[in-house]
């Protein structure tokens, strides 16, 4: 391929988006030129947004129940002992 295809990744801070970014990092056909995420990531660096997503995931997998295991936003903002 003469020129790489320029691509964007939606949901870049989520688990699947992070995986896409890592898979396309040195890909011979594609070049990641933009990433997008939910409004919760607005104003944050990519690293800050990913760390926040990982913190939420860490809480979810340690609690019982599906819906009830998701932490409230204020809970995440108050918790300063993570990463």
Z-matrix of the N, CA and C atoms (Angstrom, degrees):
N
C 1 1.439
C 2 1.535 1 107.77
N 3 1.316 2 117.08 1 127.69
C 4 1.459 3 121.43 2 -175.76
C 5 1.521 4 113.11 3 -69.79
N 6 1.326 5 116.82 4 -44.54
C 7 1.454 6 121.34 5 -177.04
C 8 1.528 7 108.92 6 -130.53
N 9 1.322 8 116.31 7 136.86
C 10 1.461 9 120.15 8 179.84
C 11 1.524 10 110.62 9 -67.44
N 12 1.331 11 115.64 10 145.67
C 13 1.463 12 121.21 11 174.37
C 14 1.523 13 108.31 12 -79.22
N 15 1.307 14 116.22 13 130.06
C 16 1.469 15 121.55 14 179.00
C 17 1.521 16 108.92 15 -83.10
N 18 1.321 17 116.53 16 126.67
C 19 1.457 18 121.29 17 -176.51
C 20 1.526 19 111.15 18 -129.21
N 21 1.320 20 115.29 19 158.73
C 22 1.450 21 122.86 20 173.34
C 23 1.513 22 109.02 21 -120.73
N 24 1.310 23 116.69 22 154.90
C 25 1.460 24 121.42 23 -179.49
C 26 1.525 25 108.82 24 -119.83
N 27 1.330 26 115.68 25 120.39
C 28 1.461 27 121.87 26 175.66
C 29 1.524 28 108.71 27 -88.38
N 30 1.299 29 116.26 28 142.43
C 31 1.462 30 119.55 29 -179.06
C 32 1.518 31 111.61 30 70.74
N 33 1.317 32 116.58 31 36.65
C 34 1.458 33 122.39 32 -171.78
C 35 1.520 34 114.68 33 -63.51
N 36 1.332 35 118.12 34 -23.92
C 37 1.463 36 119.46 35 -177.61
C 38 1.520 37 112.94 36 -89.77
N 39 1.317 38 117.20 37 -10.44
C 40 1.466 39 120.71 38 177.87
C 41 1.515 40 111.33 39 -79.31
N 42 1.317 41 115.36 40 173.86
C 43 1.460 42 120.88 41 -177.27
C 44 1.525 43 112.55 42 -57.89
N 45 1.328 44 117.05 43 -47.17
C 46 1.462 45 120.54 44 -178.35
C 47 1.526 46 110.89 45 -69.50
N 48 1.328 47 116.61 46 -41.37
C 49 1.460 48 120.03 47 177.85
C 50 1.515 49 112.33 48 -60.63
N 51 1.336 50 116.64 49 -42.46
C 52 1.459 51 120.46 50 177.62
C 53 1.522 52 111.02 51 -61.62
N 54 1.317 53 115.40 52 -38.74
C 55 1.475 54 119.89 53 179.35
C 56 1.523 55 110.45 54 -66.32
N 57 1.336 56 117.45 55 -43.66
C 58 1.461 57 120.77 56 177.00
C 59 1.520 58 110.88 57 -57.44
N 60 1.322 59 116.36 58 -45.27
C 61 1.458 60 120.16 59 -179.70
C 62 1.524 61 110.65 60 -59.02
N 63 1.318 62 116.75 61 -45.03
C 64 1.465 63 119.52 62 -179.17
C 65 1.529 64 111.70 63 -66.72
N 66 1.328 65 116.79 64 -37.76
C 67 1.468 66 119.63 65 179.84
C 68 1.526 67 112.81 66 -69.93
N 69 1.314 68 116.47 67 -31.63
C 70 1.468 69 120.06 68 -177.36
C 71 1.522 70 113.53 69 -93.17
N 72 1.319 71 117.54 70 -0.68
C 73 1.460 72 121.52 71 -174.65
C 74 1.528 73 113.08 72 -53.27
N 75 1.291 74 118.44 73 -49.42
C 76 1.473 75 121.89 74 -179.96
C 77 1.524 76 111.10 75 -119.74
N 78 1.312 77 116.92 76 32.28
C 79 1.468 78 121.06 77 -176.53
C 80 1.530 79 110.22 78 -69.58
N 81 1.321 80 117.71 79 138.37
C 82 1.470 81 120.27 80 -177.97
C 83 1.530 82 114.23 81 -72.78
N 84 1.341 83 118.78 82 -17.72
C 85 1.468 84 120.43 83 -174.85
C 86 1.523 85 113.71 84 -110.02
N 87 1.334 86 118.00 85 -22.43
C 88 1.456 87 121.17 86 -172.88
C 89 1.526 88 111.86 87 -122.41
N 90 1.328 89 115.55 88 146.48
C 91 1.456 90 122.49 89 174.60
C 92 1.526 91 107.85 90 -127.41
N 93 1.320 92 116.80 91 120.61
C 94 1.468 93 121.01 92 178.52
C 95 1.526 94 107.73 93 -77.08
N 96 1.337 95 115.51 94 118.00
C 97 1.466 96 120.20 95 -177.09
C 98 1.523 97 113.00 96 -111.92
N 99 1.323 98 116.51 97 -15.93
C 100 1.468 99 119.69 98 178.40
C 101 1.523 100 110.02 99 -153.97
N 102 1.315 101 115.10 100 151.30
C 103 1.463 102 121.37 101 175.39
C 104 1.521 103 107.85 102 -130.78
N 105 1.314 104 116.09 103 151.51
C 106 1.463 105 121.13 104 179.47
C 107 1.526 106 108.55 105 -138.70
N 108 1.323 107 114.45 106 150.22
C 109 1.461 108 119.93 107 179.97
C 110 1.523 109 108.67 108 -145.49
N 111 1.312 110 116.10 109 -176.49
C 112 1.459 111 121.22 110 -178.67
C 113 1.534 112 110.31 111 -72.28
N 114 1.316 113 116.58 112 165.77
C 115 1.466 114 120.39 113 177.91
C 116 1.534 115 113.52 114 -57.94
N 117 1.324 116 117.36 115 -23.31
C 118 1.475 117 120.14 116 177.73
C 119 1.523 118 112.14 117 -61.42
N 120 1.315 119 117.06 118 -22.59
C 121 1.462 120 121.07 119 -178.45
C 122 1.529 121 112.64 120 -93.36
N 123 1.311 122 116.65 121 -3.16
C 124 1.472 123 120.31 122 -177.69
C 125 1.520 124 111.25 123 -59.19
N 126 1.316 125 115.97 124 134.22
C 127 1.453 126 121.83 125 177.71
C 128 1.524 127 114.41 126 82.43
N 129 1.318 128 116.99 127 -2.76
C 130 1.465 129 120.78 128 179.09
C 131 1.519 130 110.15 129 -102.58
N 132 1.316 131 115.98 130 152.82
C 133 1.455 132 119.03 131 170.89
C 134 1.523 133 107.40 132 -70.63
N 135 1.315 134 116.57 133 165.12
C 136 1.462 135 119.89 134 177.88
C 137 1.528 136 109.71 135 -59.07
N 138 1.313 137 117.07 136 -43.34
C 139 1.463 138 121.09 137 -179.41
C 140 1.530 139 111.51 138 -61.19
N 141 1.328 140 117.97 139 -45.15
C 142 1.464 141 121.21 140 179.01
C 143 1.528 142 111.22 141 -61.12
N 144 1.323 143 116.36 142 -42.31
C 145 1.463 144 120.59 143 -179.10
C 146 1.522 145 111.30 144 -66.48
N 147 1.318 146 116.73 145 -39.70
C 148 1.464 147 120.69 146 -179.98
C 149 1.525 148 110.53 147 -68.70
N 150 1.308 149 117.83 148 -41.76
C 151 1.465 150 120.88 149 178.44
C 152 1.522 151 109.79 150 -61.02
N 153 1.331 152 117.21 151 -42.34
C 154 1.463 153 120.96 152 177.75
C 155 1.531 154 109.91 153 -60.26
N 156 1.328 155 117.39 154 -47.05
C 157 1.469 156 121.40 155 179.88
C 158 1.527 157 110.91 156 -61.27
N 159 1.312 158 117.37 157 -38.91
C 160 1.458 159 120.65 158 179.32
C 161 1.527 160 111.29 159 -68.85
N 162 1.322 161 116.99 160 -35.90
C 163 1.467 162 120.41 161 176.74
C 164 1.520 163 110.66 162 -62.95
N 165 1.330 164 116.01 163 -45.36
C 166 1.467 165 120.32 164 178.19
C 167 1.523 166 109.66 165 -59.80
N 168 1.322 167 117.09 166 -45.28
C 169 1.467 168 121.19 167 -179.91
C 170 1.522 169 111.58 168 -60.57
N 171 1.324 170 116.58 169 -40.05
C 172 1.460 171 120.39 170 -179.88
C 173 1.525 172 111.22 171 -62.06
N 174 1.324 173 116.44 172 -37.64
C 175 1.466 174 119.91 173 178.40
C 176 1.523 175 110.62 174 -71.22
N 177 1.307 176 117.26 175 -44.66
C 178 1.466 177 121.61 176 -176.40
C 179 1.524 178 111.62 177 -58.59
N 180 1.320 179 117.80 178 -41.74
C 181 1.465 180 119.48 179 -175.86
C 182 1.527 181 113.04 180 -78.31
N 183 1.325 182 117.67 181 -5.19
C 184 1.463 183 119.23 182 178.62
C 185 1.523 184 112.89 183 -105.31
N 186 1.328 185 117.48 184 -0.73
C 187 1.461 186 121.73 185 179.97
C 188 1.523 187 110.84 186 -111.51
N 189 1.320 188 114.71 187 153.16
C 190 1.456 189 119.33 188 176.65
C 191 1.524 190 110.31 189 -80.88
N 192 1.322 191 115.45 190 150.04
C 193 1.454 192 121.18 191 177.40
C 194 1.516 193 111.53 192 87.81
N 195 1.301 194 116.09 193 154.29
C 196 1.458 195 119.73 194 -178.94
C 197 1.528 196 110.99 195 -86.48
N 198 1.312 197 116.88 196 -69.11
C 199 1.461 198 121.35 197 -177.63
C 200 1.527 199 111.57 198 -63.14
N 201 1.299 200 117.09 199 -41.68
C 202 1.463 201 120.53 200 -176.24
C 203 1.521 202 113.10 201 -72.36
N 204 1.303 203 118.69 202 -14.03
C 205 1.458 204 120.60 203 -178.88
C 206 1.526 205 112.64 204 -82.54
N 207 1.327 206 117.59 205 -13.93
C 208 1.460 207 121.02 206 -178.85
C 209 1.523 208 109.07 207 -73.88
N 210 1.343 209 117.19 208 123.32
C 211 1.460 210 119.04 209 -178.05
C 212 1.524 211 112.59 210 -72.50
N 213 1.326 212 116.47 211 150.85
C 214 1.455 213 121.57 212 174.60
C 215 1.522 214 109.06 213 -72.63
N 216 1.315 215 117.32 214 151.34
C 217 1.468 216 122.01 215 179.40
C 218 1.531 217 111.22 216 -55.82
N 219 1.315 218 116.98 217 -45.51
C 220 1.478 219 119.67 218 -178.97
C 221 1.520 220 110.77 219 -61.57
N 222 1.320 221 116.96 220 -33.27
C 223 1.460 222 121.36 221 178.19
C 224 1.542 223 110.19 222 -63.97
N 225 1.303 224 116.27 223 -39.99
C 226 1.467 225 120.35 224 179.60
C 227 1.523 226 111.16 225 -71.38
N 228 1.307 227 116.47 226 -36.56
C 229 1.463 228 120.26 227 -179.23
C 230 1.522 229 111.11 228 -72.23
N 231 1.336 230 117.22 229 -32.18
C 232 1.464 231 121.49 230 179.47
C 233 1.527 232 111.87 231 -76.68
N 234 1.293 233 117.22 232 -30.76
C 235 1.459 234 122.28 233 -176.87
C 236 1.525 235 110.85 234 -77.16
N 237 1.318 236 116.37 235 111.28
C 238 1.459 237 120.58 236 -177.33
C 239 1.536 238 112.42 237 -110.65
N 240 1.314 239 118.26 238 4.83
C 241 1.449 240 119.86 239 -176.21
C 242 1.527 241 113.24 240 -88.47
N 243 1.337 242 117.41 241 -2.94
C 244 1.466 243 120.67 242 -178.28
C 245 1.518 244 109.91 243 -90.43
N 246 1.361 245 114.57 244 149.20
C 247 1.459 246 126.16 245 170.15
C 248 1.451 247 114.13 246 20.79
